[in-house]
Amino acid sequence: MVKIFIDAGHGGSDSGAVANGLQEKGLTLDLGRRIENILVNEFDGVSVKMGRTDDYALSLSQRTNDANAWAADLFLSIHINAGGGTGYEDYRYNSLSVNSHTGRIQSTIHHAVMVQLQPFGVRDRGTKSANFHVLRETNMSAVLTETLFIDTVADADLLKQVDFLHAVATGHAEGVAQAFGLQRK
């Protein structure tokens, strides 16, 4: 059984980025639930645990400790970007190479997400690495995704569309399934 821990970024008093009538914490929870539903309902041999299931705050340590205690195979952290850019990017821990086990998982997820987002004209910002707590303090492969920029009007307009959110979730789920060799039901 492959164990996927989905970390919906932010929550509770920590809204994350806020702009254009959207809050990052709500979008990450929505996307996390969508990814969970696709994985559980469409694939065999997978168990999914949501780091948070509602609008409440969790510290970064709580998030990584929960995933470590559960002995997940993948920590998938869902975020929405901000800062005036546009497009999709994802991160692995900065001491890991593109060719590492985590790097290969990241690349597989990245490709699957971009396949889903290309019809919407989303810019591919590439695979990146960073020294984020959730990437550094997990005992398993960890990938953090940043889907679009909440403070860019065109990106925010996409984030308000149900078909776009479904495409984002499908890309994440398909990427996880491909990376771990999950079979469709």
C-alpha angles and dihedrals in degrees: 000000000000112000117212119188112200115203111197101203122241122351142171112019089357103079095173113210116356125194144123093026093304134110120207093219092060095046094049092051091047092050093044091054091047092051090048092050093050094047095046097041100039106033137058126221098031133118119191129199122189114217089214128012099190142019103299135118124256125182118237089248092053089053096051094038091053092050092045093048090050089049093228121191092216134022107205112189116195120207142159116224130231136184104093102288132112136227143036130303138159138202142218126186110289096237091061121087127225087252095053120106089259091045091055091049090049092050092050093050091044093053093046092050093048091050087058096043100045093082087060092053094246116170116239106229092181139232114307141177131226143166096247118156094238091053095043103041100046120100092213137052109297131194125182117200127202112197113195129316117284091204095055109087097218091049092046090051089057091047088058092058119093092209090055093049089049090052091050092050092045091052092051093047094045090049092051090047092050093045092053099034095243116177123225116248 
